[in-house]
Amino acid sequence: MRNRIFLFLYFIFIFLVGIYAFRRPLYNWDMLAYMAVVFSYDHTKPELIQDTVYHIARQKLAGPVYAQLTDGGLDFRRRMAGNPLEFQSQMAFYVVKPLYTRMVYYLYKVGVPIIPATLLPSLIFYILIGVLLVFWLIRWLHFFLALGVSCLLMISAPMWELVRTSSPDCLSAFLLLGALFFMTERKLSLVTFLFLVLSVFARLDNIIPAFFFITLMCFSKAMELRISYWKYGWMLLLILACYFFISHNADPYSYVVSPHGWGVLYYPGFFRALNLSYVFHPGFQFKDYFALAISHIMTGLFYSNLLLFLALALILFSGGDALRPWALNADQVLVIVIILIMILRFILQPVITDRFYIAYYLCIAILLIKKLNASGKHLSLAGSHPPENKIHR
């Protein structure tokens, strides 16, 4: 009974932190783009969509905030505010998050003002991350220690930024973290796959971790959860089908003409905008790509927590067998896969920011706790570990 009371108080704490953050949003420029996608579900004229978005922003946001979103010393923002067709061309980057944009759309339709509607999914899934995190930590820590660690993680700077932003990143983090939980703790392949499919609908680039995690379940002998080659094949085909289904309307040129174009590949079009000005070019330019990548490496590593969590990940490889690849355990293999996902994601989109890595940060923290627990650091005072599950094929 005492534990239930403190667990309830923990949920109240997470809820109040989320509400506090929700009332102090970070008005990012992407908010305007997501608003435009929501309006595009009912309207097709670029001029009407852009005028509606900027009119609402001008009416509802404080003057300095509106000035920052429409200018802020950035030529890109001035061009977006002044050119409806160019603003519409940016929607190719945002229509590929349909789970988030549809959620915002329905919130808007039931009466939530459009700007709070873009923020509300972050609040909802911030709370759900807090629920999942504490139940995961309770499996490896004493109850009260699990509550304390979970509170600290939930009020950390990356989480604080995530819940205050109009983006699908909190939704994506919850779905990826859920997939990792059911893959490593509950050993449920179909539930893991469901979370991965939903994560692709939250962010199209989540096809990268989806592919890696499905492959890991099939081919890694270190994993307790294993799937057959047949199951691997149909899972992979379904994930690819979801990718093409989502990306069919992301072609940056057809989208200017029609909001439901049939460009079948997102990344080839996306590559044409990988330059410091984020302007579409007729072709992909390596020079522009490398300039953008170097710029984000220099700023991203300094302003993000990536290096901190990579350093924590290295602790997982301490021990006598750490240098023998054939002797790596499941957690070590998983961390290697997570790092590969981060590298490939940066290659495809050269941006380093904490909001993309939240699920991986939390997973690394939990795996480190498990290692310390197994090393006899007396973190698990509650008694026995969770029982081992049989391998599922």
C-alpha positions as CSV (number, residue, x, y, z in Angstrom):
1,M,0.0,0.0,0.0
2,R,2.8,2.4,0.9
3,N,4.5,1.7,-2.5
4,R,1.3,2.4,-4.4
5,I,0.9,5.8,-2.6
6,F,4.5,6.8,-3.5
7,L,4.0,5.6,-7.1
8,F,0.8,7.7,-7.3
9,L,2.8,10.7,-6.0
10,Y,5.4,10.1,-8.6
11,F,2.8,10.2,-11.3
12,I,1.4,13.4,-9.9
13,F,4.9,14.9,-9.9
14,I,5.5,13.9,-13.5
15,F,2.1,15.3,-14.5
16,L,2.8,18.7,-12.7
17,V,6.2,19.0,-14.3
18,G,4.7,18.3,-17.7
19,I,2.0,20.9,-17.1
20,Y,4.6,23.4,-15.9
21,A,6.7,22.8,-19.1
22,F,3.6,22.9,-21.3
23,R,2.8,26.4,-20.1
24,R,6.3,27.5,-21.0
25,P,6.7,26.3,-24.5
26,L,9.7,26.7,-26.8
27,Y,8.1,28.2,-29.9
28,N,10.2,26.5,-32.6
29,W,9.8,27.4,-36.3
30,D,8.7,23.8,-37.0
31,M,5.5,24.6,-35.2
32,L,4.5,26.8,-38.1
33,A,5.2,24.0,-40.5
34,Y,3.2,21.5,-38.6
35,M,0.3,23.9,-38.4
36,A,0.5,24.2,-42.2
37,V,0.3,20.5,-42.6
38,V,-2.8,20.3,-40.3
39,F,-4.5,23.0,-42.4
40,S,-3.5,21.3,-45.6
41,Y,-5.7,18.3,-44.7
42,D,-8.7,20.6,-45.3
43,H,-7.3,23.2,-47.8
44,T,-5.0,23.0,-50.8
45,K,-4.2,26.6,-51.7
46,P,-0.6,27.5,-50.6
47,E,-1.5,31.2,-50.2
48,L,-4.5,30.4,-47.9
49,I,-2.5,28.0,-45.8
50,Q,0.5,30.3,-45.3
51,D,-1.7,33.3,-44.6
52,T,-3.8,31.4,-42.0
53,V,-0.6,30.1,-40.2
54,Y,1.1,33.4,-40.0
55,H,-2.1,35.2,-39.1
56,I,-2.7,32.9,-36.1
57,A,0.9,33.2,-35.0
58,R,0.7,37.0,-35.2
59,Q,-2.5,37.0,-33.2
60,K,-1.6,34.4,-30.5
61,L,2.1,34.8,-29.9
62,A,3.9,37.6,-28.2
63,G,5.5,40.2,-30.4
64,P,9.1,39.2,-29.8
65,V,8.3,35.5,-30.3
66,Y,6.5,36.3,-33.6
67,A,9.4,38.4,-34.8
68,Q,11.9,35.6,-34.0
69,L,9.8,33.1,-36.0
70,T,9.4,35.3,-39.0
71,D,12.9,36.9,-39.0
72,G,15.3,36.3,-36.1
73,G,18.1,37.4,-38.3
74,L,17.7,34.3,-40.6
75,D,17.1,34.7,-44.3
76,F,15.3,31.3,-44.3
77,R,12.6,32.5,-41.9
78,R,12.1,35.8,-43.9
79,R,11.7,33.8,-47.1
80,M,9.2,31.5,-45.5
81,A,7.1,34.4,-44.2
82,G,7.2,36.1,-47.6
83,N,6.7,33.4,-50.2
84,P,3.7,31.0,-50.0
85,L,5.1,28.6,-52.5
86,E,8.5,28.3,-50.9
87,F,6.8,27.9,-47.5
88,Q,4.7,25.1,-49.0
89,S,7.7,23.4,-50.4
90,Q,9.0,22.9,-46.9
91,M,5.9,20.8,-46.0
92,A,7.6,17.7,-47.6
93,F,9.8,17.5,-44.4
94,Y,6.7,17.5,-42.2
95,V,4.0,15.5,-43.9
96,V,6.1,12.4,-43.2
97,K,5.1,12.4,-39.6
98,P,1.4,11.5,-40.0
99,L,0.8,10.0,-36.6
100,Y,1.8,13.3,-35.0
101,T,0.1,15.6,-37.5
102,R,-3.1,13.6,-37.5
103,M,-3.1,13.7,-33.7
104,V,-2.7,17.5,-33.8
105,Y,-5.4,17.7,-36.5
106,Y,-8.0,15.8,-34.4
107,L,-7.1,17.8,-31.3
108,Y,-7.7,20.9,-33.3
109,K,-11.0,19.6,-34.6
110,V,-12.3,18.8,-31.2
111,G,-11.7,22.4,-30.1
112,V,-8.1,22.7,-28.9
113,P,-6.5,25.9,-30.3
114,I,-4.0,25.0,-33.0
115,I,-0.9,26.2,-31.2
116,P,-1.6,24.3,-28.0
117,A,-2.6,21.3,-30.1
118,T,0.9,21.1,-31.6
119,L,2.3,21.0,-28.0
120,L,-0.2,18.7,-26.4
121,P,1.2,15.4,-27.8
122,S,4.5,16.2,-26.3
123,L,2.9,16.6,-22.9
124,I,0.9,13.3,-23.3
125,F,3.9,11.2,-24.3
126,Y,6.2,12.9,-21.8
127,I,3.9,11.5,-19.1
128,L,3.8,8.1,-20.8
129,I,7.6,8.0,-20.9
130,G,7.6,8.7,-17.2
131,V,5.3,5.8,-16.6
132,L,7.2,3.4,-18.8
133,L,10.6,4.5,-17.4
134,V,9.6,3.9,-13.7
135,F,8.2,0.5,-14.3
136,W,11.3,-0.5,-16.3
137,L,13.6,0.8,-13.5
138,I,11.6,-1.0,-10.8
139,R,12.7,-4.2,-12.4
140,W,16.3,-3.4,-11.6
141,L,16.3,-1.1,-8.7
142,H,14.9,-0.8,-5.2
143,F,11.4,0.8,-5.5
144,F,12.3,4.1,-3.9
145,L,15.6,4.3,-5.7
146,A,13.8,3.6,-9.0
147,L,11.4,6.5,-8.2
148,G,14.3,8.9,-7.5
149,V,16.3,7.9,-10.6
150,S,13.2,8.2,-12.8
151,C,12.4,11.7,-11.4
152,L,16.0,12.9,-12.1
153,L,15.9,11.5,-15.7
154,M,12.4,13.1,-16.3
155,I,13.5,16.5,-15.2
156,S,16.9,16.4,-17.0
157,A,17.6,19.0,-19.6
158,P,16.9,16.9,-22.7
159,M,13.5,15.8,-21.4
160,W,12.7,19.4,-20.3
161,E,13.4,20.6,-23.9
162,L,11.4,17.7,-25.4
163,V,8.2,18.4,-23.6
164,R,8.2,22.1,-24.4
165,T,8.6,21.6,-28.2
166,S,6.0,21.4,-31.0
167,S,7.3,18.2,-32.6
168,P,6.7,14.5,-32.9
169,D,9.9,13.8,-31.0
170,C,8.4,13.0,-27.7
171,L,5.9,10.6,-29.4
172,S,8.8,9.0,-31.3
173,A,10.9,8.7,-28.1
174,F,8.0,6.9,-26.3
175,L,7.4,4.4,-29.2
176,L,11.1,3.6,-29.6
177,L,11.6,3.3,-25.8
178,G,8.5,1.0,-25.7
179,A,10.0,-1.1,-28.5
180,L,13.3,-1.4,-26.6
181,F,11.4,-2.4,-23.4
182,F,9.4,-5.1,-25.0
183,M,12.4,-6.4,-26.9
184,T,14.8,-6.6,-24.0
185,E,12.6,-7.1,-20.9
186,R,9.3,-8.7,-21.9
187,K,10.7,-10.6,-25.0
188,L,7.5,-10.0,-27.0
189,S,8.4,-9.8,-30.7
190,L,5.0,-8.8,-32.0
191,V,4.5,-6.0,-29.5
192,T,8.0,-4.8,-30.2
193,F,7.2,-4.8,-33.9
194,L,3.9,-2.9,-33.3
195,F,5.8,-0.1,-31.5
196,L,8.4,0.0,-34.3
197,V,5.7,0.3,-37.0
198,L,4.0,3.1,-35.1
199,S,7.4,4.8,-34.6
200,V,7.8,5.0,-38.4
201,F,4.4,6.7,-38.7
202,A,5.6,9.2,-36.0
203,R,8.9,9.9,-37.8
204,L,9.7,8.4,-41.2
205,D,13.4,8.2,-40.3
206,N,12.6,5.7,-37.6
207,I,12.7,3.1,-40.3
208,I,16.5,3.1,-39.5
209,P,16.1,1.8,-35.9
210,A,13.2,-0.4,-37.0
211,F,15.4,-2.1,-39.5
212,F,18.3,-2.5,-37.1
213,F,16.2,-3.8,-34.2
214,I,14.3,-6.3,-36.4
215,T,17.6,-7.5,-37.8
216,L,19.1,-7.8,-34.3
217,M,16.2,-10.0,-33.2
218,C,16.8,-12.3,-36.1
219,F,20.6,-12.6,-36.5
220,S,22.1,-11.8,-33.1
221,K,22.9,-14.9,-31.0
222,A,23.4,-12.7,-28.0
223,M,19.7,-11.6,-27.9
224,E,17.3,-13.6,-25.8
225,L,14.4,-12.6,-28.0
226,R,14.9,-14.3,-31.4
227,I,12.6,-14.4,-34.4
228,S,12.6,-16.8,-37.4
229,Y,13.8,-15.8,-40.9
230,W,10.2,-16.1,-42.1
231,K,9.0,-13.6,-39.4
232,Y,12.0,-11.4,-40.2
233,G,11.0,-11.3,-43.8
234,W,7.4,-10.3,-43.4
235,M,8.3,-7.8,-40.7
236,L,10.8,-6.2,-43.0
237,L,8.4,-6.1,-46.0
238,L,5.7,-4.5,-43.8
239,I,8.1,-1.9,-42.5
240,L,9.1,-1.0,-46.1
241,A,5.5,-0.9,-47.2
242,C,4.8,1.6,-44.3
243,Y,7.8,3.7,-45.5
244,F,6.5,3.9,-49.1
245,F,3.0,4.5,-48.0
246,I,4.0,7.5,-45.8
247,S,6.6,9.0,-48.2
248,H,4.4,8.9,-51.3
249,N,3.3,12.5,-50.8
250,A,6.7,13.9,-49.7
251,D,8.1,14.8,-53.1
252,P,9.2,18.4,-52.6
253,Y,8.3,19.5,-56.2
254,S,5.0,17.7,-56.6
255,Y,3.9,18.9,-53.2
256,V,4.1,22.6,-54.3
257,V,1.6,21.8,-57.0
258,S,-0.5,19.2,-55.1
259,P,-0.5,18.4,-51.4
260,H,-1.0,14.8,-52.2
261,G,1.7,14.1,-54.7
262,W,3.1,10.7,-55.4
263,G,6.8,11.0,-54.9
264,V,7.8,7.6,-53.6
265,L,11.1,8.4,-52.0
266,Y,11.6,10.9,-49.2
267,Y,15.3,10.9,-48.7
268,P,16.4,11.5,-52.4
269,G,14.3,14.7,-52.4
270,F,15.5,15.6,-48.9
271,F,19.1,15.4,-49.9
272,R,18.6,18.2,-52.3
273,A,18.0,20.5,-49.3
274,L,21.0,19.5,-47.3
275,N,22.8,22.8,-47.3
276,L,23.3,25.6,-44.9
277,S,20.4,27.6,-46.3
278,Y,18.1,24.6,-46.6
279,V,17.1,25.6,-50.1
280,F,16.1,22.9,-52.7
281,H,18.8,22.5,-55.3
282,P,18.4,20.8,-58.7
283,G,20.9,18.1,-57.6
284,F,22.7,16.9,-54.6
285,Q,26.0,18.8,-53.8
286,F,28.7,17.1,-51.7
287,K,30.3,20.4,-50.9
288,D,27.1,21.8,-49.4
289,Y,26.5,18.5,-47.6
290,F,29.9,18.5,-45.9
291,A,29.7,22.1,-45.0
292,L,26.3,21.4,-43.2
293,A,27.7,18.3,-41.6
294,I,30.8,20.0,-40.2
295,S,28.7,22.9,-39.0
296,H,26.4,20.6,-37.0
297,I,29.2,18.5,-35.6
298,M,30.9,21.6,-34.2
299,T,27.8,23.0,-32.7
300,G,25.9,19.7,-31.9
301,L,28.6,18.0,-29.9
302,F,29.0,21.2,-27.8
303,Y,25.3,21.9,-27.2
304,S,24.0,18.4,-26.8
305,N,24.5,15.6,-24.3
306,L,25.6,13.1,-26.9
307,L,29.2,12.8,-25.7
308,L,28.1,12.3,-22.1
309,F,25.8,9.4,-22.9
310,L,28.4,7.9,-25.3
311,A,30.9,8.0,-22.4
312,L,28.3,6.2,-20.2
313,A,27.8,3.6,-22.9
314,L,31.6,2.9,-22.8
315,I,31.2,1.7,-19.2
316,L,29.0,-1.1,-20.4
317,F,32.1,-2.5,-22.2
318,S,34.3,-2.6,-19.1
319,G,35.3,-6.1,-18.0
320,G,37.4,-9.0,-19.1
321,D,35.4,-10.0,-22.2
322,A,34.8,-6.5,-23.5
323,L,37.4,-6.7,-26.2
324,R,36.2,-10.0,-27.6
325,P,33.4,-9.4,-30.1
326,W,32.2,-13.1,-29.9
327,A,31.8,-12.7,-26.1
328,L,29.7,-9.6,-26.1
329,N,26.4,-9.9,-24.1
330,A,23.0,-8.7,-25.3
331,D,23.2,-5.3,-23.7
332,Q,26.6,-4.6,-25.3
333,V,25.4,-5.7,-28.7
334,L,22.3,-3.4,-28.3
335,V,24.5,-0.4,-27.5
336,I,26.7,-1.0,-30.5
337,V,23.5,-1.1,-32.7
338,I,22.2,2.1,-31.1
339,I,25.5,3.8,-31.9
340,L,25.3,2.6,-35.5
341,I,21.8,3.9,-35.7
342,M,23.0,7.3,-34.5
343,I,25.8,7.3,-37.1
344,L,23.6,6.3,-40.0
345,R,21.0,8.8,-39.0
346,F,23.5,11.6,-39.0
347,I,24.8,10.6,-42.4
348,L,21.2,10.8,-43.8
349,Q,20.4,13.9,-41.9
350,P,23.5,15.7,-40.5
351,V,21.9,17.1,-37.4
352,I,23.0,16.5,-33.8
353,T,20.4,17.3,-31.2
354,D,19.2,15.6,-28.0
355,R,15.5,15.4,-29.1
356,F,16.4,12.7,-31.7
357,Y,18.3,10.5,-29.1
358,I,16.0,10.6,-26.0
359,A,15.0,6.9,-26.3
360,Y,18.6,5.9,-26.7
361,Y,19.8,8.0,-23.8
362,L,17.3,6.5,-21.5
363,C,18.0,3.0,-22.7
364,I,21.8,3.5,-22.2
365,A,21.1,4.8,-18.6
366,I,18.9,1.7,-17.9
367,L,21.5,-0.7,-19.3
368,L,24.2,0.9,-17.2
369,I,22.0,0.5,-14.1
370,K,21.6,-3.2,-15.0
371,K,25.3,-3.6,-15.3
372,L,26.1,-2.0,-12.0
373,N,23.4,-4.1,-10.4
374,A,24.9,-7.3,-11.9
375,S,28.4,-6.2,-10.8
376,G,27.3,-6.2,-7.1
377,K,26.8,-2.5,-6.5
378,H,23.8,-3.3,-4.4
379,L,21.4,-1.2,-6.4
380,S,18.7,-3.8,-6.4
381,L,17.7,-4.0,-2.8
382,A,14.2,-5.4,-3.6
383,G,15.3,-9.0,-4.0
384,S,15.4,-11.2,-7.0
385,H,15.8,-10.2,-10.6
386,P,12.9,-10.6,-13.1
387,P,12.6,-14.2,-14.3
388,E,14.2,-15.1,-17.6
389,N,11.8,-15.6,-20.4
390,K,12.0,-18.3,-23.0
391,I,13.3,-17.5,-26.5
392,H,10.5,-16.9,-28.9
393,R,10.7,-18.0,-32.4
